[in-house]
Amino acid sequence: MGNCIPVSPKVLQNETFLDADLLDLLGNFTINEDYLVDYTASEPCHNAYCPFFQRAAPAFLATTCVTTALATGGLLVALAKCPHTWPHHRALVAQLAVATGLFAALLPAVAAGIAQGWRLGAGACKVTQLLWHCSVFAQGLLVASGCCSGVWSRWEPRSQRLAACIWLGALLLAVPAALAGGTVAAPEASCIRRNVDIFSPVYLLHLASCLCVFLLLPAALLVATLVRGGRGGGWGSGVGASWLFFVLWAPYGVGLAVDFLLYAEVLRYTCSIFERFDYALGLCEALGVLHCCLAPAVLLATGLCHRKVGADGGF
């Protein structure tokens, strides 16, 4: 969060054109009242999302961080005291808890940076973006592996190699996000999601990574589930918990795709559309952020319900 772009790039471009047009007028006509144009009425397309974001984001992130800490702590305690609650996916659930914990650990710095200005430097900003996206991508890959593979039934060399590959893959996928992000000197220094051109190779790689994890991966899993007729795979009673990640992050993936099309001028838009879309994109990302506190709570509730059902059934 925090990639707050206050003006439309197309309107900024048009503002440059206005300056050129004004020079042409001065050169070709005698200045009199008949040719005076009120250029002060053509102002850049400012949106109101940035001030709203700076007011609402710190409290939202702080609340999410506390809730995530409680939910993740409860999940880890349950894993330690009741390991048989998740008999076939204990290692996977533990890694998901670590991923959400890593995500939540970054929230205080991000919240403080939004509220008071980013004071940790450009390097810390890039590291934060790297770890933020690594934790998110790792969750997506872990969820996908749990949906389509039974390798997590035991913590053995095969599952250990898979875990290493997933975390390494998530880290590599997050590298473009770190390279595309950075700090900007606004009234106060800010750590933003994108400080490179929309067509920059690193941003295009970051966009491709997000679209693959948030949209293409769940689409492929859904197709595979339909082809297999729902047999095998999945988490049994916990399949809903596994898909919560994709349900909450998919809107943000769609928002990033639309954002790119708007900035690339593939989609035509007005000033009001641009302003409203910023709110929509921010809301989509907020839904994704909520996953870090909702997922541990849902996993914990699912495991406890599964244990209760098993106890009642005499298993």
C-alpha positions in Angstrom: 0.0 0.0 0.0 1.1 3.6 -0.3 1.5 4.0 -4.1 -0.6 7.2 -4.0 -0.4 9.0 -7.4 -2.2 12.3 -7.0 -2.7 13.3 -10.6 -3.6 11.6 -13.9 -0.6 11.2 -16.1 -2.6 12.0 -19.2 -3.8 15.2 -17.7 -0.3 16.2 -16.8 0.7 15.5 -20.4 -2.2 17.7 -21.6 -1.1 20.4 -19.2 2.3 20.4 -21.1 0.4 20.7 -24.3 -1.6 23.7 -22.9 1.7 25.5 -22.3 2.8 24.8 -25.9 -0.6 26.0 -27.3 -0.4 29.2 -25.2 3.0 29.9 -26.8 1.6 29.4 -30.2 -1.2 31.8 -29.4 1.3 34.4 -28.2 3.4 34.0 -31.4 0.6 34.0 -33.9 -1.9 36.5 -32.6 -1.9 40.0 -31.1 -2.8 39.7 -27.5 -6.2 41.3 -26.9 -9.3 40.5 -25.0 -10.7 38.5 -27.9 -8.0 35.9 -27.7 -7.4 35.7 -24.0 -8.1 32.1 -22.7 -8.6 31.2 -19.1 -6.0 28.5 -18.8 -6.2 28.7 -15.0 -9.5 26.8 -15.3 -7.7 23.7 -16.7 -6.1 22.2 -13.7 -4.6 18.8 -13.3 -7.0 16.0 -12.4 -6.4 15.8 -8.7 -8.0 13.0 -6.8 -9.1 12.9 -3.2 -7.8 9.4 -2.5 -4.3 10.5 -1.3 -5.6 12.5 1.7 -8.1 9.8 2.6 -5.4 7.1 2.3 -3.1 9.0 4.6 -5.8 9.4 7.2 -7.3 5.9 7.1 -4.3 3.7 6.2 -2.3 3.9 9.5 -5.3 3.0 11.7 -6.3 0.2 9.3 -2.9 -1.3 9.2 -2.4 -1.0 12.9 -5.7 -2.8 13.6 -4.9 -5.5 11.0 -1.4 -6.0 12.5 -2.8 -6.6 16.1 -5.6 -8.9 14.8 -3.1 -10.8 12.7 -0.7 -11.2 15.7 -3.5 -12.6 17.8 -4.9 -15.0 15.1 -1.5 -16.2 14.0 -0.4 -16.7 17.7 -3.5 -18.7 18.4 -2.9 -20.8 15.3 0.7 -21.5 16.2 -0.3 -22.4 19.8 -2.9 -24.8 18.4 -0.4 -26.4 16.1 2.0 -26.9 19.1 -0.6 -28.2 21.5 -2.9 -30.1 19.2 -0.8 -31.2 16.2 -3.3 -33.8 15.2 -5.9 -31.1 14.5 -4.4 -30.9 11.0 -3.2 -34.4 10.4 -2.4 -34.1 6.7 -1.4 -30.5 6.4 0.3 -29.5 9.6 3.6 -28.4 7.9 1.6 -26.4 5.3 -0.5 -24.7 7.9 2.7 -23.8 9.9 4.3 -22.2 6.8 1.1 -20.2 6.1 1.2 -19.0 9.7 4.9 -17.9 9.2 4.0 -16.1 5.9 1.1 -14.2 7.5 3.3 -13.4 10.5 6.0 -12.0 8.2 3.4 -9.9 6.4 2.0 -8.5 9.6 5.5 -7.8 11.0 6.0 -5.2 8.2 2.7 -3.4 8.9 3.9 -1.2 11.8 6.7 0.3 9.7 4.4 0.9 6.7 1.8 2.5 8.9 4.3 4.8 10.6 5.8 5.7 7.2 2.4 6.7 5.9 1.5 8.7 9.0 4.8 10.5 9.7 6.8 10.1 6.5 9.2 7.3 5.5 12.3 7.8 7.6 14.1 4.5 7.1 15.6 5.3 3.7 15.2 4.0 0.1 17.0 0.7 0.9 14.6 -0.1 3.7 11.7 0.8 1.5 12.8 -1.7 -1.2 13.5 -4.4 1.4 10.0 -3.8 2.8 8.5 -4.2 -0.6 10.5 -7.3 -1.2 9.4 -9.0 2.0 5.8 -7.8 1.7 5.4 -9.3 -1.8 7.5 -12.4 -0.9 5.1 -13.3 2.0 2.0 -12.7 -0.2 3.4 -14.8 -3.2 4.5 -17.5 -0.8 1.0 -17.8 0.6 -0.5 -18.1 -2.9 2.0 -20.8 -3.9 1.5 -22.7 -0.7 -2.3 -22.6 -1.0 -2.0 -23.8 -4.6 0.3 -26.6 -3.6 -2.1 -27.7 -0.9 -5.0 -27.7 -3.3 -3.4 -29.9 -6.0 -0.9 -32.1 -4.2 -0.8 -34.6 -1.4 2.9 -34.0 -0.7 2.1 -32.1 2.6 0.7 -35.2 4.2 4.2 -35.8 5.7 7.1 -33.5 6.5 9.7 -35.5 4.5 12.5 -34.7 2.1 10.1 -34.3 -0.8 7.9 -31.8 1.0 10.9 -30.0 2.4 12.3 -29.6 -1.1 8.9 -28.3 -2.3 8.8 -25.8 0.6 12.3 -24.5 -0.3 11.3 -24.1 -3.9 8.1 -22.3 -3.0 9.8 -19.8 -0.8 12.7 -19.3 -3.2 10.2 -18.8 -6.1 8.2 -16.3 -4.0 11.4 -14.4 -3.3 12.3 -14.3 -7.0 8.8 -13.2 -7.9 9.1 -10.3 -5.4 12.4 -9.0 -6.7 10.7 -6.8 -9.4 8.4 -5.3 -6.8 11.5 -4.2 -4.8 13.2 -2.8 -7.9 10.1 -0.9 -9.1 9.3 0.6 -5.7 11.2 3.3 -3.8 11.0 6.6 -2.0 9.8 9.9 -3.3 10.3 13.4 -1.8 6.8 14.7 -1.5 6.0 17.2 1.3 7.3 14.3 3.4 9.4 11.3 2.1 7.1 8.4 1.1 7.8 4.8 0.4 5.7 4.0 -2.7 4.8 0.9 -4.7 5.9 2.3 -8.1 8.4 5.1 -8.8 9.3 3.9 -12.3 7.6 4.3 -15.6 4.5 2.2 -16.3 6.3 0.5 -19.2 9.5 -0.1 -17.2 10.7 -3.7 -17.6 10.8 -4.2 -13.8 7.3 -2.9 -13.3 6.0 -5.1 -16.2 7.7 -8.1 -14.5 6.1 -7.1 -11.2 2.7 -6.8 -12.9 3.1 -10.2 -14.6 4.0 -11.8 -11.2 0.9 -10.3 -9.5 -1.4 -11.4 -12.4 0.1 -14.9 -12.4 -0.4 -15.4 -8.6 -3.6 -13.6 -8.1 -5.5 -14.5 -11.3 -3.9 -17.1 -13.6 -3.0 -19.5 -10.7 -6.6 -19.7 -9.2 -8.0 -19.9 -12.8 -5.7 -22.9 -13.5 -6.7 -24.6 -10.2 -10.3 -24.0 -10.9 -10.0 -25.6 -14.4 -8.1 -28.5 -13.0 -10.7 -29.0 -10.3 -13.5 -29.1 -12.9 -11.6 -31.4 -15.1 -10.9 -33.8 -12.3 -14.6 -33.6 -11.2 -13.6 -32.5 -7.7 -11.9 -35.8 -6.9 -8.7 -35.8 -4.9 -6.7 -32.8 -4.0 -8.0 -30.0 -1.9 -8.0 -29.8 1.8 -11.2 -31.7 2.5 -13.1 -29.6 5.0 -10.5 -26.9 4.8 -10.8 -26.2 1.1 -12.8 -23.0 1.8 -9.9 -21.7 3.9 -7.4 -22.4 1.2 -9.4 -20.5 -1.4 -9.9 -17.5 0.8 -6.5 -16.2 -0.3 -7.5 -16.1 -4.0 -11.0 -14.7 -3.2 -9.5 -11.7 -1.4 -6.5 -11.0 -3.6 -8.1 -11.6 -7.1 -9.9 -8.2 -7.1 -6.5 -6.5 -6.6 -5.1 -8.4 -9.5 -7.9 -7.2 -11.7 -7.4 -3.7 -10.4 -3.7 -3.8 -11.3 -4.6 -4.9 -14.8 -7.1 -2.1 -15.3 -4.7 0.4 -13.8 -2.1 -0.6 -16.4 -4.7 -0.2 -19.2 -5.7 3.2 -18.0 -2.1 4.5 -17.8 -1.3 2.9 -21.1 -4.3 4.8 -22.5 -5.8 1.6 -23.8 -9.0 2.4 -21.9 -10.3 5.9 -22.2 -11.3 7.7 -19.0 -12.5 10.9 -17.6 -11.2 12.7 -14.6 -14.1 11.4 -12.4 -13.4 7.8 -13.6 -9.7 8.2 -12.7 -10.5 9.5 -9.2 -13.1 6.8 -8.5 -10.8 4.0 -9.7 -8.1 5.0 -7.2 -10.6 4.4 -4.4 -11.6 1.1 -6.0 -7.9 0.0 -6.3 -7.2 1.0 -2.7 -10.3 -1.0 -1.5 -9.2 -4.0 -3.5 -5.7 -3.9 -1.9 -7.3 -3.5 1.6 -9.3 -6.7 1.0 -6.0 -8.5 0.2 -4.4 -7.2 3.3 -7.3 -8.4 5.4 -6.3 -11.9 4.3 -3.3 -11.9 6.7 -5.7 -11.7 9.7 -8.6 -13.6 8.3 -6.7 -16.6 7.0 -5.1 -17.7 10.3 -8.5 -17.2 12.1 -10.3 -19.3 9.4 -7.6 -22.0 9.5 -7.8 -22.2 13.3 -11.6 -22.4 13.2 -11.6 -25.0 10.5 -9.0 -27.1 12.4 -10.9 -26.9 15.7 -14.2 -27.7 14.0 -12.6 -30.7 12.2 -11.2 -31.9 15.6 -14.6 -31.5 17.2 -16.3 -33.5 14.5 -13.7 -36.2 14.7 -14.1 -36.4 18.5 -17.9 -36.6 18.2 -17.6 -39.2 15.5 -15.2 -41.3 17.6 -12.2 -40.9 15.4 
